[in-house]
Amino acid sequence: MNRRKFIIASVAAAVAIALLKPDDNGGPYSPYFSALNNDLKSNGNSLPNMLIDLDKLDLNIQALQALLNPKTDLRLVAKSLPSPELLGYIMDKAATNKLMVFHLPFLTHIAQTYPDSDLLFGKPMPAKAAESFYQQHTAEHAFKPEKQLQWLIDSEPRLQQYLALAKSQQIKLQVNIEIDVGLHRGGLQRAQELDALITLIEQNPSYLRFSGFMGYDPHVVKLPSIIKSADEAYQESQTIYQSFIERLYAINNNYKNQKLCFNGAGSPTIAMHNSNTVANELSAGSCLVKPTDFDLPSLESFTAAAYISTPVLKKMAGTQIPAIEMAKNILPLWDANMQQTFFIYGGKWLAKYEAPSGLQNNGLFGPSTNQDMVNGSNKIDIGVDDHVFLRPSQSESVFLQFGDLLIVRNQIIQQSWSILKQV
Ligand SMILES: Cc1ncc(COP(=O)(O)O)c(C=O)c1O
């Protein structure tokens, strides 16, 4: 290599290194998280917790009401807000008694806690699981399943199983039929398939009542736009939904005069149903607490309202990794975000670091559910017993990992709310 080529190669290498070298992302708490940290240190339990910010939740309830199609009812998705008090708070503010349930123990709990609620299953339950509900549920209960609960049925064989259950228990079941509006997660795919199910229901009026359709459409906003635009996918899903409604009326025109539940949407698409929808009720849950998976353009008007807080157990300078201890002060030369190491209480949640800014996991050390290693630059000025804050990427499973929710207003812990029983 001649001198000229050597200089060019050296400059190119220096530029490449400068471009690849990670930025220093560290920074102090914002005033919001600083206040939360102070209150948690004074009044908290110094354990990992899931916090719900009621001020932000209130804003999200308003945002949801602002974009809800005024011709539709709102059905809250219980699995995404899995706390009886949280559900009660939102049902009150949003003036709805409609909930979508996905887990049998949640059904039992909700039916007892909110006996006036109107419940629709969001997934088909094995008939044996449904049977266990009726074994616990007696006629004295205020909640009346024959009027207030719709089981989701995705196929004729499942309908046969539910008919057998109804006959064996001498009960009447409300049947909502799952339709596939493009997600392909199950349910009837063609409107003609409806005929056999409706016939079976109508042949057994003492045991079964048709109560409506459920067509869930989150794929609409998740398809790459190069394949299909969200508007096009939405129109297609609506056309499919409409074809089932028309088939139903063609089978028996009397259904037009009945109060049926045509359930649709979910947080990702609820805004698309705003001006025109064939559904008469729309479901949403996650958008009200907005985990990171819901950072979608369609949910821009919502704000994060749930955070994990967890104390720092240990703080160390540099980054020490077993067997490459000599790299302790070299790693931070490459990545300033490795200037400090924190070990936190717990970890490896489905969540992203939120505050202070610039925290990151260490891929060399590996994750831990017991004491996760977290790195950050010297611009992060927290110490042992301060708190690290993360945003869950989803609510439905992450909320279940911390015990009671800590309820915050004005950055002060107000109370704790229980989590729905999982068994
Ligand atoms: C049938 C059904 N409807 C609606 C939803 C929407 O829930 P969320 O608003 O929490 O995304 C879901 C989520 O899984 C679902 O399965």
The ligand as a MOL file (V3000), in Angstrom:
LIG
                    3D

  0  0  0     0  0            999 V3000
M  V30 BEGIN CTAB
M  V30 COUNTS 16 16 0 0 0
M  V30 BEGIN ATOM
M  V30 1 C -60.5570 -10.1830 20.5400 0
M  V30 2 C -59.7840 -9.0000 20.9570 0
M  V30 3 N -60.3900 -7.7980 20.9260 0
M  V30 4 C -59.7440 -6.6900 21.3050 0
M  V30 5 C -58.4400 -6.7500 21.7290 0
M  V30 6 C -57.7640 -5.4570 22.0230 0
M  V30 7 O -57.1390 -5.3260 23.2450 0
M  V30 8 P -56.2090 -4.0570 23.4650 0
M  V30 9 O -57.0210 -2.8460 23.2490 0
M  V30 10 O -55.7430 -4.2060 24.8560 0
M  V30 11 O -55.1150 -4.1690 22.4500 0
M  V30 12 C -57.7700 -7.9710 21.7670 0
M  V30 13 C -56.3760 -8.0750 22.1990 0
M  V30 14 O -55.7310 -9.1020 22.1920 0
M  V30 15 C -58.4570 -9.1260 21.3560 0
M  V30 16 O -57.8700 -10.3310 21.3260 0
M  V30 END ATOM
M  V30 BEGIN BOND
M  V30 1 1 1 2
M  V30 2 1 2 3
M  V30 3 2 2 15
M  V30 4 2 3 4
M  V30 5 1 4 5
M  V30 6 1 5 6
M  V30 7 2 5 12
M  V30 8 1 6 7
M  V30 9 1 7 8
M  V30 10 2 8 9
M  V30 11 1 8 10
M  V30 12 1 8 11
M  V30 13 1 12 13
M  V30 14 1 12 15
M  V30 15 2 13 14
M  V30 16 1 15 16
M  V30 END BOND
M  V30 END CTAB
M  END
